[in-house]
Amino acid sequence: MLIAFSCQNLDKIDKPENFIEEEKMIEILTDIAFVKAAKGSYKKVFDIEKINPELYILEKHGIDSLVFVENNRWYISQLDGYEKIFNKVKKNIEVSKIKFEKLKKEEDSIKRIKDSLEKVKNGLNKEKILPSSLDELELVKEELMDAEMENAVKKRVKSSSLSRKKKQ
């Protein structure tokens, strides 16, 4: 316990003049986490395109690096509050990961449908529809209907999300 307390700075840090509200700080820190992950995976692309992802994030949120550093320092000095912020950032990342996995599954499903359609099309051209092709065609039809239903739901969710963002 003594070691933990001795590592903390006992000087109280004043709230920054250009204060960033907690929700915005969560958004910024979430973006930073995504950029760090992308930068690790696509470093070569960032270097070739001369992209400065940190600068992009700061510009996106309308702040400069000094304002961010001052606010981050203040939030860190509020240990309980910073832990809460960190947990929200972590939750945002998990939600995004789940969304990505769903999109990936949908993409894979669409690829399977396209492959099945191509098989059926080739079968139609070569063999004038055999009974097994009809079964396969019915499966493709069902997959297409499921995909269309999912897309309709996603469009509705996306439009309601956009409406909420515009209201904010």
N, CA, C and O atoms as a DFTB+ gen file, in Angstrom:
672 C
 N C O
     1  1       0.833      -1.189       0.000
     2  2       0.000       0.000       0.000
     3  2       0.874       1.248       0.000
     4  3       0.601       2.207      -0.722
     5  1       1.924       1.231       0.811
     6  2       2.797       2.403       0.887
     7  2       3.455       2.690      -0.446
     8  3       3.624       3.849      -0.825
     9  1       3.826       1.645      -1.153
    10  2       4.476       1.833      -2.449
    11  2       3.499       2.485      -3.431
    12  3       3.876       3.393      -4.172
    13  1       2.254       2.027      -3.436
    14  2       1.256       2.594      -4.350
    15  2       1.032       4.073      -4.059
    16  3       0.968       4.887      -4.980
    17  1       0.914       4.420      -2.775
    18  2       0.683       5.818      -2.430
    19  2       1.919       6.676      -2.632
    20  3       1.808       7.858      -2.957
    21  1       3.091       6.096      -2.444
    22  2       4.313       6.882      -2.607
    23  2       4.590       7.219      -4.070
    24  3       5.296       8.185      -4.362
    25  1       4.032       6.421      -4.995
    26  2       4.231       6.683      -6.417
    27  2       3.324       7.793      -6.930
    28  3       3.579       8.358      -7.994
    29  1       2.279       8.109      -6.194
    30  2       1.365       9.151      -6.640
    31  2       1.915      10.517      -6.270
    32  3       2.532      10.697      -5.220
    33  1       1.679      11.468      -7.150
    34  2       2.078      12.843      -6.916
    35  2       1.067      13.459      -5.956
    36  3      -0.134      13.431      -6.225
    37  1       1.535      14.010      -4.848
    38  2       0.638      14.562      -3.856
    39  2       0.192      15.974      -4.203
    40  3      -0.749      16.487      -3.598
    41  1       0.849      16.610      -5.165
    42  2       0.432      17.936      -5.593
    43  2      -0.876      17.805      -6.359
    44  3      -1.014      16.978      -7.261
    45  1      -1.824      18.638      -5.978
    46  2      -3.115      18.612      -6.661
    47  2      -2.973      19.316      -8.012
    48  3      -2.433      20.418      -8.109
    49  1      -3.469      18.650      -9.036
    50  2      -3.412      19.217     -10.381
    51  2      -4.707      19.975     -10.611
    52  3      -5.798      19.445     -10.398
    53  1      -4.576      21.225     -11.050
    54  2      -5.749      22.047     -11.315
    55  2      -6.451      21.573     -12.578
    56  3      -5.825      21.072     -13.512
    57  1      -7.764      21.744     -12.580
    58  2      -8.571      21.406     -13.746
    59  2      -8.125      22.304     -14.897
    60  3      -7.985      23.514     -14.716
    61  1      -7.901      21.726     -16.077
    62  2      -7.415      22.517     -17.216
    63  2      -8.391      23.628     -17.616
    64  3      -9.604      23.513     -17.442
    65  1      -7.828      24.690     -18.148
    66  2      -8.638      25.816     -18.604
    67  2      -9.559      25.387     -19.750
    68  3     -10.744      25.720     -19.765
    69  1      -9.000      24.648     -20.702
    70  2      -9.788      24.093     -21.812
    71  2     -10.155      22.655     -21.464
    72  3      -9.562      21.702     -21.967
    73  1     -11.139      22.527     -20.598
    74  2     -11.501      21.227     -20.057
    75  2     -12.268      20.388     -21.078
    76  3     -13.178      20.881     -21.743
    77  1     -11.890      19.116     -21.194
    78  2     -12.580      18.154     -22.055
    79  2     -13.505      17.331     -21.161
    80  3     -13.063      16.699     -20.201
    81  1     -14.790      17.350     -21.494
    82  2     -15.771      16.594     -20.713
    83  2     -15.472      15.094     -20.804
    84  3     -14.847      14.614     -21.750
    85  1     -15.940      14.382     -19.789
    86  2     -15.639      12.961     -19.664
    87  2     -16.042      12.149     -20.894
    88  3     -15.256      11.331     -21.374
    89  1     -17.245      12.360     -21.407
    90  2     -17.715      11.586     -22.566
    91  2     -16.833      11.821     -23.790
    92  3     -16.531      10.887     -24.533
    93  1     -16.422      13.067     -23.996
    94  2     -15.553      13.369     -25.134
    95  2     -14.173      12.744     -24.920
    96  3     -13.555      12.251     -25.864
    97  1     -13.698      12.767     -23.680
    98  2     -12.400      12.158     -23.369
    99  2     -12.458      10.651     -23.648
   100  3     -11.492      10.068     -24.140
   101  1     -13.580      10.038     -23.333
   102  2     -13.764       8.600     -23.611
   103  2     -13.688       8.355     -25.116
   104  3     -13.031       7.413     -25.560
   105  1     -14.358       9.199     -25.902
   106  2     -14.309       9.066     -27.363
   107  2     -12.881       9.205     -27.881
   108  3     -12.441       8.427     -28.727
   109  1     -12.163      10.199     -27.369
   110  2     -10.783      10.435     -27.819
   111  2      -9.902       9.245     -27.476
   112  3      -9.139       8.770     -28.318
   113  1     -10.002       8.763     -26.247
   114  2      -9.171       7.631     -25.826
   115  2      -9.537       6.354     -26.583
   116  3      -8.669       5.526     -26.857
   117  1     -10.810       6.192     -26.919
   118  2     -11.227       5.035     -27.724
   119  2     -10.607       5.130     -29.113
   120  3     -10.071       4.149     -29.627
   121  1     -10.682       6.318     -29.721
   122  2     -10.073       6.516     -31.041
   123  2      -8.572       6.250     -30.997
   124  3      -8.017       5.640     -31.911
   125  1      -7.927       6.704     -29.947
   126  2      -6.481       6.487     -29.808
   127  2      -6.181       4.988     -29.739
   128  3      -5.221       4.519     -30.351
   129  1      -6.989       4.242     -29.002
   130  2      -6.778       2.792     -28.892
   131  2      -6.904       2.125     -30.269
   132  3      -6.103       1.258     -30.619
   133  1      -7.911       2.533     -31.042
   134  2      -8.089       1.960     -32.389
   135  2      -6.918       2.324     -33.299
   136  3      -6.431       1.491     -34.064
   137  1      -6.479       3.558     -33.208
   138  2      -5.377       4.007     -34.064
   139  2      -4.090       3.275     -33.713
   140  3      -3.325       2.901     -34.601
   141  1      -3.850       3.070     -32.431
   142  2      -2.640       2.332     -32.040
   143  2      -2.679       0.906     -32.574
   144  3      -1.664       0.372     -33.020
   145  1      -3.856       0.296     -32.524
   146  2      -3.988      -1.066     -33.063
   147  2      -3.773      -1.061     -34.574
   148  3      -3.070      -1.919     -35.108
   149  1      -4.374      -0.102     -35.256
   150  2      -4.222      -0.020     -36.715
   151  2      -2.786       0.303     -37.092
   152  3      -2.250      -0.248     -38.054
   153  1      -2.172       1.188     -36.340
   154  2      -0.795       1.582     -36.632
   155  2       0.145       0.389     -36.487
   156  3       1.098       0.245     -37.253
   157  1      -0.125      -0.458     -35.507
   158  2       0.689      -1.650     -35.324
   159  2       0.541      -2.624     -36.480
   160  3       1.509      -3.263     -36.892
   161  1      -0.668      -2.736     -36.999
   162  2      -0.933      -3.680     -38.080
   163  2      -0.592      -3.133     -39.461
   164  3      -0.210      -3.883     -40.359
   165  1      -0.731      -1.820     -39.623
   166  2      -0.561      -1.209     -40.941
   167  2       0.505      -0.108     -40.940
   168  3       0.358       0.912     -41.613
   169  1       1.563      -0.324     -40.187
   170  2       2.618       0.688     -40.052
   171  2       3.156       1.127     -41.411
   172  3       3.368       2.317     -41.645
   173  1       3.371       0.179     -42.292
   174  2       3.919       0.487     -43.613
   175  2       3.004       1.446     -44.384
   176  3       3.485       2.384     -45.020
   177  1       1.694       1.214     -44.327
   178  2       0.737       2.077     -45.016
   179  2       0.781       3.487     -44.431
   180  3       0.790       4.473     -45.167
   181  1       0.807       3.573     -43.100
   182  2       0.882       4.881     -42.452
   183  2       2.145       5.624     -42.878
   184  3       2.116       6.830     -43.123
   185  1       3.258       4.888     -42.963
   186  2       4.521       5.509     -43.354
   187  2       4.507       5.949     -44.822
   188  3       4.928       7.061     -45.143
   189  1       4.031       5.090     -45.694
   190  2       3.998       5.404     -47.120
   191  2       3.092       6.606     -47.398
   192  3       3.457       7.507     -48.154
   193  1       1.922       6.609     -46.786
   194  2       0.947       7.681     -47.006
   195  2       1.235       8.918     -46.144
   196  3       0.542       9.931     -46.237
   197  1       2.284       8.810     -45.293
   198  2       2.648       9.904     -44.374
   199  2       1.442      10.367     -43.560
   200  3       1.146      11.558     -43.465
   201  1       0.762       9.387     -42.979
   202  2      -0.412       9.660     -42.149
   203  2       0.035       9.751     -40.694
   204  3       0.723       8.866     -40.186
   205  1      -0.361      10.819     -40.042
   206  2      -0.105      10.985     -38.616
   207  2      -1.434      10.758     -37.900
   208  3      -2.231      11.688     -37.770
   209  1      -1.682       9.538     -37.436
   210  2      -2.987       9.219     -36.868
   211  2      -3.319      10.008     -35.601
   212  3      -4.477      10.354     -35.369
   213  1      -2.316      10.288     -34.792
   214  2      -2.560      11.046     -33.566
   215  2      -3.061      12.447     -33.905
   216  3      -4.002      12.946     -33.288
   217  1      -2.424      13.073     -34.889
   218  2      -2.838      14.407     -35.325
   219  2      -4.261      14.363     -35.881
   220  3      -5.057      15.271     -35.638
   221  1      -4.573      13.312     -36.622
   222  2      -5.921      13.154     -37.173
   223  2      -6.961      13.123     -36.050
   224  3      -7.995      13.784     -36.142
   225  1      -6.688      12.363     -35.000
   226  2      -7.633      12.244     -33.881
   227  2      -7.831      13.592     -33.201
   228  3      -8.958      13.984     -32.898
   229  1      -6.733      14.297     -32.963
   230  2      -6.841      15.599     -32.310
   231  2      -7.655      16.566     -33.169
   232  3      -8.500      17.298     -32.653
   233  1      -7.402      16.567     -34.474
   234  2      -8.160      17.442     -35.372
   235  2      -9.626      17.024     -35.415
   236  3     -10.515      17.875     -35.438
   237  1      -9.879      15.735     -35.425
   238  2     -11.249      15.215     -35.455
   239  2     -12.048      15.737     -34.261
   240  3     -13.230      16.059     -34.386
   241  1     -11.399      15.816     -33.116
   242  2     -12.079      16.243     -31.893
   243  2     -11.894      17.740     -31.603
   244  3     -12.361      18.245     -30.582
   245  1     -11.211      18.436     -32.511
   246  2     -11.082      19.883     -32.379
   247  2     -10.221      20.341     -31.216
   248  3     -10.504      21.358     -30.583
   249  1      -9.167      19.583     -30.940
   250  2      -8.261      19.969     -29.846
   251  2      -6.819      19.898     -30.337
   252  3      -6.527      19.302     -31.373
   253  1      -5.920      20.524     -29.565
   254  2      -4.504      20.383     -29.902
   255  2      -3.837      19.476     -28.869
   256  3      -4.447      19.101     -27.867
   257  1      -2.596      19.135     -29.125
   258  2      -1.912      18.155     -28.269
   259  2      -1.735      18.663     -26.845
   260  3      -1.805      17.874     -25.902
   261  1      -1.510      19.949     -26.668
   262  2      -1.329      20.506     -25.322
   263  2      -2.618      20.371     -24.509
   264  3      -2.579      19.989     -23.340
   265  1      -3.747      20.680     -25.122
   266  2      -5.035      20.557     -24.433
   267  2      -5.261      19.098     -24.042
   268  3      -5.702      18.813     -22.929
   269  1      -4.960      18.182     -24.948
   270  2      -5.138      16.767     -24.630
   271  2      -4.238      16.347     -23.474
   272  3      -4.693      15.694     -22.535
   273  1      -2.964      16.718     -23.540
   274  2      -2.014      16.322     -22.496
   275  2      -2.447      16.872     -21.136
   276  3      -2.425      16.153     -20.137
   277  1      -2.843      18.154     -21.103
   278  2      -3.281      18.753     -19.828
   279  2      -4.498      18.029     -19.270
   280  3      -4.564      17.744     -18.074
   281  1      -5.460      17.732     -20.139
   282  2      -6.670      17.044     -19.691
   283  2      -6.372      15.613     -19.279
   284  3      -6.885      15.146     -18.262
   285  1      -5.564      14.920     -20.038
   286  2      -5.218      13.546     -19.701
   287  2      -4.493      13.504     -18.356
   288  3      -4.752      12.629     -17.530
   289  1      -3.604      14.436     -18.148
   290  2      -2.869      14.527     -16.874
   291  2      -3.847      14.761     -15.719
   292  3      -3.724      14.140     -14.663
   293  1      -4.814      15.658     -15.920
   294  2      -5.793      15.936     -14.869
   295  2      -6.633      14.695     -14.584
   296  3      -6.835      14.332     -13.425
   297  1      -7.128      14.038     -15.648
   298  2      -7.945      12.838     -15.453
   299  2      -7.146      11.744     -14.747
   300  3      -7.676      11.049     -13.880
   301  1      -5.883      11.593     -15.112
   302  2      -5.045      10.578     -14.452
   303  2      -4.918      10.879     -12.965
   304  3      -4.876       9.962     -12.145
   305  1      -4.855      12.159     -12.617
   306  2      -4.731      12.530     -11.203
   307  2      -6.009      12.218     -10.425
   308  3      -5.988      12.148      -9.196
   309  1      -7.112      12.032     -11.133
   310  2      -8.391      11.645     -10.526
   311  2      -8.526      10.136     -10.711
   312  3      -9.302       9.673     -11.547
   313  1      -7.781       9.387      -9.941
   314  2      -7.606       7.955     -10.177
   315  2      -8.915       7.181     -10.328
   316  3      -9.049       6.390     -11.261
   317  1      -9.873       7.388      -9.441
   318  2     -11.141       6.650      -9.535
   319  2     -11.884       7.011     -10.820
   320  3     -12.431       6.139     -11.495
   321  1     -11.898       8.283     -11.147
   322  2     -12.562       8.729     -12.368
   323  2     -11.875       8.195     -13.610
   324  3     -12.534       7.832     -14.584
   325  1     -10.548       8.148     -13.575
   326  2      -9.802       7.657     -14.738
   327  2     -10.044       6.165     -14.939
   328  3     -10.114       5.684     -16.070
   329  1     -10.169       5.450     -13.848
   330  2     -10.466       4.016     -13.955
   331  2     -11.836       3.813     -14.604
   332  3     -12.014       2.909     -15.421
   333  1     -12.792       4.650     -14.242
   334  2     -14.131       4.590     -14.833
   335  2     -14.054       4.881     -16.337
   336  3     -14.684       4.195     -17.142
   337  1     -13.283       5.896     -16.703
   338  2     -13.098       6.239     -18.113
   339  2     -12.452       5.072     -18.847
   340  3     -12.901       4.684     -19.926
   341  1     -11.405       4.518     -18.264
   342  2     -10.700       3.390     -18.877
   343  2     -11.642       2.221     -19.115
   344  3     -11.586       1.582     -20.165
   345  1     -12.510       1.937     -18.144
   346  2     -13.458       0.829     -18.296
   347  2     -14.457       1.098     -19.417
   348  3     -14.852       0.173     -20.127
   349  1     -14.869       2.351     -19.581
   350  2     -15.786       2.698     -20.673
   351  2     -15.086       2.566     -22.024
   352  3     -15.689       2.108     -22.995
   353  1     -13.823       2.964     -22.086
   354  2     -13.052       2.808     -23.331
   355  2     -12.946       1.323     -23.671
   356  3     -13.136       0.925     -24.820
   357  1     -12.649       0.528     -22.683
   358  2     -12.538      -0.919     -22.873
   359  2     -13.866      -1.493     -23.382
   360  3     -13.876      -2.347     -24.268
   361  1     -14.978      -1.024     -22.823
   362  2     -16.296      -1.488     -23.250
   363  2     -16.554      -1.077     -24.701
   364  3     -17.074      -1.871     -25.485
   365  1     -16.193       0.163     -25.066
   366  2     -16.362       0.625     -26.455
   367  2     -15.600      -0.271     -27.424
   368  3     -16.097      -0.598     -28.502
   369  1     -14.406      -0.660     -27.038
   370  2     -13.588      -1.523     -27.891
   371  2     -14.244      -2.898     -28.039
   372  3     -14.274      -3.459     -29.134
   373  1     -14.761      -3.431     -26.953
   374  2     -15.431      -4.741     -27.009
   375  2     -16.669      -4.687     -27.903
   376  3     -16.906      -5.600     -28.694
   377  1     -17.461      -3.612     -27.779
   378  2     -18.661      -3.461     -28.610
   379  2     -18.262      -3.390     -30.081
   380  3     -18.898      -4.012     -30.931
   381  1     -17.221      -2.639     -30.375
   382  2     -16.751      -2.523     -31.757
   383  2     -16.245      -3.861     -32.281
   384  3     -16.449      -4.196     -33.448
   385  1     -15.596      -4.612     -31.428
   386  2     -15.099      -5.932     -31.822
   387  2     -16.266      -6.853     -32.193
   388  3     -16.193      -7.587     -33.178
   389  1     -17.332      -6.811     -31.405
   390  2     -18.512      -7.633     -31.681
   391  2     -19.146      -7.216     -33.008
   392  3     -19.526      -8.066     -33.814
   393  1     -19.258      -5.902     -33.230
   394  2     -19.813      -5.406     -34.495
   395  2     -18.960      -5.867     -35.676
   396  3     -19.491      -6.286     -36.705
   397  1     -17.641      -5.789     -35.525
   398  2     -16.738      -6.218     -36.587
   399  2     -16.922      -7.700     -36.891
   400  3     -16.976      -8.102     -38.053
   401  1     -17.018      -8.506     -35.842
   402  2     -17.190      -9.943     -36.043
   403  2     -18.502     -10.242     -36.765
   404  3     -18.548     -11.134     -37.613
   405  1     -19.571      -9.507     -36.440
   406  2     -20.846      -9.701     -37.132
   407  2     -20.716      -9.325     -38.603
   408  3     -21.207     -10.040     -39.477
   409  1     -20.056      -8.205     -38.876
   410  2     -19.855      -7.793     -40.265
   411  2     -19.031      -8.823     -41.028
   412  3     -19.308      -9.113     -42.192
   413  1     -18.022      -9.369     -40.368
   414  2     -17.184     -10.385     -41.001
   415  2     -18.011     -11.627     -41.338
   416  3     -17.864     -12.200     -42.418
   417  1     -18.882     -12.041     -40.410
   418  2     -19.744     -13.195     -40.672
   419  2     -20.664     -12.910     -41.853
   420  3     -20.873     -13.770     -42.709
   421  1     -21.209     -11.702     -41.894
   422  2     -22.093     -11.336     -43.004
   423  2     -21.328     -11.359     -44.320
   424  3     -21.831     -11.850     -45.331
   425  1     -20.131     -10.832     -44.302
   426  2     -19.303     -10.825     -45.506
   427  2     -19.029     -12.254     -45.971
   428  3     -19.106     -12.552     -47.163
   429  1     -18.711     -13.129     -45.029
   430  2     -18.465     -14.530     -45.366
   431  2     -19.730     -15.188     -45.925
   432  3     -19.666     -15.990     -46.857
   433  1     -20.874     -14.839     -45.345
   434  2     -22.146     -15.392     -45.810
   435  2     -22.442     -14.931     -47.226
   436  3     -22.881     -15.721     -48.062
   437  1     -22.206     -13.674     -47.493
   438  2     -22.426     -13.147     -48.841
   439  2     -21.512     -13.833     -49.840
   440  3     -21.930     -14.139     -50.956
   441  1     -20.261     -14.080     -49.446
   442  2     -19.327     -14.776     -50.332
   443  2     -19.824     -16.190     -50.632
   444  3     -19.756     -16.655     -51.769
   445  1     -20.325     -16.868     -49.592
   446  2     -20.860     -18.224     -49.815
   447  2     -22.051     -18.186     -50.767
   448  3     -22.194     -19.054     -51.628
   449  1     -22.901     -17.177     -50.608
   450  2     -24.069     -17.044     -51.494
   451  2     -23.610     -16.822     -52.926
   452  3     -24.115     -17.454     -53.854
   453  1     -22.655     -15.927     -53.100
   454  2     -22.139     -15.665     -54.449
   455  2     -21.532     -16.921     -55.054
   456  3     -21.741     -17.218     -56.230
   457  1     -20.776     -17.659     -54.238
   458  2     -20.184     -18.903     -54.727
   459  2     -21.270     -19.907     -55.118
   460  3     -21.158     -20.581     -56.142
   461  1     -22.316     -20.003     -54.304
   462  2     -23.417     -20.922     -54.605
   463  2     -24.139     -20.503     -55.869
   464  3     -24.483     -21.337     -56.707
   465  1     -24.364     -19.210     -56.001
   466  2     -25.020     -18.714     -57.211
   467  2     -24.181     -19.023     -58.449
   468  3     -24.711     -19.406     -59.492
   469  1     -22.889     -18.853     -58.320
   470  2     -21.998     -19.140     -59.442
   471  2     -22.064     -20.623     -59.807
   472  3     -22.078     -20.979     -60.985
   473  1     -22.106     -21.491     -58.776
   474  2     -22.227     -22.929     -59.026
   475  2     -23.527     -23.241     -59.756
   476  3     -23.546     -23.992     -60.731
   477  1     -24.605     -22.653     -59.268
   478  2     -25.913     -22.896     -59.878
   479  2     -25.913     -22.374     -61.303
   480  3     -26.393     -23.045     -62.217
   481  1     -25.378     -21.185     -61.489
   482  2     -25.325     -20.592     -62.833
   483  2     -24.538     -21.499     -63.775
   484  3     -24.968     -21.763     -64.897
   485  1     -23.390     -21.972     -63.314
   486  2     -22.586     -22.878     -64.144
   487  2     -23.334     -24.177     -64.408
   488  3     -23.265     -24.725     -65.508
   489  1     -24.052     -24.671     -63.394
   490  2     -24.837     -25.896     -63.557
   491  2     -25.962     -25.696     -64.551
   492  3     -26.261     -26.593     -65.340
   493  1     -26.589     -24.530     -64.522
   494  2     -27.669     -24.230     -65.461
   495  2     -27.143     -24.189     -66.894
   496  3     -27.774     -24.696     -67.821
   497  1     -25.995     -23.585     -67.046
   498  2     -25.412     -23.483     -68.381
   499  2     -25.005     -24.843     -68.930
   500  3     -25.120     -25.092     -70.130
   501  1     -24.530     -25.722     -68.056
   502  2     -24.002     -27.003     -68.516
   503  2     -25.068     -28.092     -68.585
   504  3     -25.090     -28.871     -69.538
   505  1     -25.964     -28.160     -67.576
   506  2     -26.800     -29.357     -67.442
   507  2     -28.298     -29.092     -67.468
   508  3     -29.062     -30.039     -67.282
   509  1     -28.746     -27.926     -67.675
   510  2     -30.181     -27.601     -67.765
   511  2     -30.930     -27.992     -66.487
   512  3     -32.026     -28.547     -66.573
   513  1     -30.386     -27.727     -65.343
   514  2     -30.945     -27.961     -63.993
   515  2     -31.252     -29.437     -63.721
   516  3     -32.215     -30.009     -64.232
   517  1     -30.401     -30.007     -62.908
   518  2     -30.639     -31.353     -62.401
   519  2     -31.382     -31.217     -61.076
   520  3     -31.340     -30.146     -60.470
   521  1     -32.057     -32.254     -60.608
   522  2     -32.787     -32.146     -59.339
   523  2     -31.924     -31.639     -58.177
   524  3     -32.409     -30.864     -57.352
   525  1     -30.667     -32.056     -58.096
   526  2     -29.805     -31.584     -57.011
   527  2     -29.573     -30.081     -57.127
   528  3     -29.422     -29.408     -56.107
   529  1     -29.540     -29.544     -58.334
   530  2     -29.365     -28.112     -58.538
   531  2     -30.563     -27.338     -58.018
   532  3     -30.409     -26.230     -57.504
   533  1     -31.760     -27.911     -58.146
   534  2     -32.959     -27.253     -57.623
   535  2     -32.888     -27.121     -56.104
   536  3     -33.263     -26.093     -55.541
   537  1     -32.402     -28.177     -55.450
   538  2     -32.238     -28.108     -53.993
   539  2     -31.243     -27.018     -53.620
   540  3     -31.468     -26.241     -52.693
   541  1     -30.153     -26.976     -54.349
   542  2     -29.133     -25.964     -54.087
   543  2     -29.685     -24.570     -54.352
   544  3     -29.377     -23.633     -53.615
   545  1     -30.483     -24.426     -55.378
   546  2     -31.094     -23.147     -55.713
   547  2     -32.032     -22.690     -54.585
   548  3     -32.077     -21.506     -54.253
   549  1     -32.768     -23.620     -54.008
   550  2     -33.668     -23.296     -52.902
   551  2     -32.868     -22.818     -51.687
   552  3     -33.269     -21.869     -51.013
   553  1     -31.739     -23.473     -51.408
   554  2     -30.875     -23.046     -50.298
   555  2     -30.332     -21.635     -50.531
   556  3     -30.287     -20.811     -49.617
   557  1     -29.924     -21.380     -51.762
   558  2     -29.407     -20.051     -52.101
   559  2     -30.497     -19.013     -51.907
   560  3     -30.244     -17.931     -51.377
   561  1     -31.692     -19.336     -52.330
   562  2     -32.826     -18.417     -52.174
   563  2     -33.044     -18.096     -50.695
   564  3     -33.239     -16.933     -50.340
   565  1     -33.014     -19.104     -49.836
   566  2     -33.196     -18.891     -48.398
   567  2     -32.074     -18.027     -47.822
   568  3     -32.331     -17.133     -47.016
   569  1     -30.840     -18.288     -48.229
   570  2     -29.715     -17.484     -47.750
   571  2     -29.843     -16.029     -48.190
   572  3     -29.549     -15.113     -47.422
   573  1     -30.281     -15.824     -49.422
   574  2     -30.477     -14.464     -49.917
   575  2     -31.547     -13.731     -49.121
   576  3     -31.391     -12.554     -48.794
   577  1     -32.622     -14.423     -48.814
   578  2     -33.700     -13.800     -48.042
   579  2     -33.203     -13.435     -46.646
   580  3     -33.515     -12.356     -46.143
   581  1     -32.428     -14.328     -46.013
   582  2     -31.860     -14.030     -44.692
   583  2     -30.928     -12.828     -44.758
   584  3     -30.972     -11.959     -43.887
   585  1     -30.090     -12.775     -45.781
   586  2     -29.150     -11.660     -45.929
   587  2     -29.896     -10.351     -46.143
   588  3     -29.522      -9.322     -45.581
   589  1     -30.957     -10.385     -46.958
   590  2     -31.751      -9.167     -47.192
   591  2     -32.400      -8.700     -45.901
   592  3     -32.458      -7.499     -45.636
   593  1     -32.887      -9.629     -45.098
   594  2     -33.512      -9.289     -43.815
   595  2     -32.485      -8.642     -42.897
   596  3     -32.771      -7.619     -42.275
   597  1     -31.285      -9.227     -42.803
   598  2     -30.223      -8.662     -41.973
   599  2     -29.845      -7.269     -42.436
   600  3     -29.659      -6.372     -41.614
   601  1     -29.731      -7.075     -43.738
   602  2     -29.375      -5.753     -44.277
   603  2     -30.443      -4.719     -43.948
   604  3     -30.115      -3.579     -43.618
   605  1     -31.703      -5.094     -44.032
   606  2     -32.790      -4.165     -43.715
   607  2     -32.724      -3.745     -42.251
   608  3     -32.898      -2.571     -41.924
   609  1     -32.471      -4.711     -41.377
   610  2     -32.360      -4.408     -39.948
   611  2     -31.161      -3.496     -39.698
   612  3     -31.268      -2.531     -38.941
   613  1     -30.037      -3.786     -40.317
   614  2     -28.834      -2.971     -40.135
   615  2     -29.052      -1.544     -40.620
   616  3     -28.606      -0.593     -39.978
   617  1     -29.732      -1.394     -41.744
   618  2     -30.013      -0.048     -42.256
   619  2     -30.882       0.719     -41.279
   620  3     -30.660       1.907     -41.045
   621  1     -31.862       0.053     -40.713
   622  2     -32.753       0.706     -39.761
   623  2     -31.978       1.102     -38.500
   624  3     -32.159       2.208     -37.989
   625  1     -31.122       0.216     -37.994
   626  2     -30.311       0.511     -36.810
   627  2     -29.350       1.653     -37.109
   628  3     -29.177       2.558     -36.293
   629  1     -28.726       1.608     -38.282
   630  2     -27.773       2.649     -38.661
   631  2     -28.459       4.004     -38.779
   632  3     -27.936       5.011     -38.302
   633  1     -29.632       4.032     -39.415
   634  2     -30.331       5.311     -39.573
   635  2     -30.790       5.851     -38.237
   636  3     -30.774       7.064     -38.030
   637  1     -31.204       4.976     -37.314
   638  2     -31.608       5.471     -35.991
   639  2     -30.400       5.944     -35.209
   640  3     -30.510       6.890     -34.429
   641  1     -29.240       5.307     -35.398
   642  2     -28.006       5.751     -34.730
   643  2     -27.599       7.114     -35.261
   644  3     -27.200       7.990     -34.493
   645  1     -27.700       7.297     -36.576
   646  2     -27.352       8.584     -37.172
   647  2     -28.295       9.667     -36.689
   648  3     -27.874      10.796     -36.438
   649  1     -29.572       9.327     -36.559
   650  2     -30.540      10.313     -36.079
   651  2     -30.192      10.740     -34.653
   652  3     -30.256      11.922     -34.316
   653  1     -29.820       9.757     -33.813
   654  2     -29.444      10.094     -32.437
   655  2     -28.203      10.962     -32.400
   656  3     -28.132      11.896     -31.602
   657  1     -27.224      10.677     -33.244
   658  2     -26.003      11.471     -33.278
   659  2     -26.287      12.895     -33.713
   660  3     -25.724      13.842     -33.164
   661  1     -27.162      13.050     -34.703
   662  2     -27.507      14.388     -35.179
   663  2     -28.207      15.186     -34.087
   664  3     -27.983      16.389     -33.954
   665  1     -29.060      14.517     -33.300
   666  2     -29.762      15.205     -32.218
   667  2     -28.799      15.668     -31.142
   668  3     -29.032      16.688     -30.492
   669  1     -27.720      14.927     -30.950
   670  2     -26.742      15.294     -29.916
   671  2     -25.973      16.489     -30.387
   672  3     -25.093      16.976     -29.677
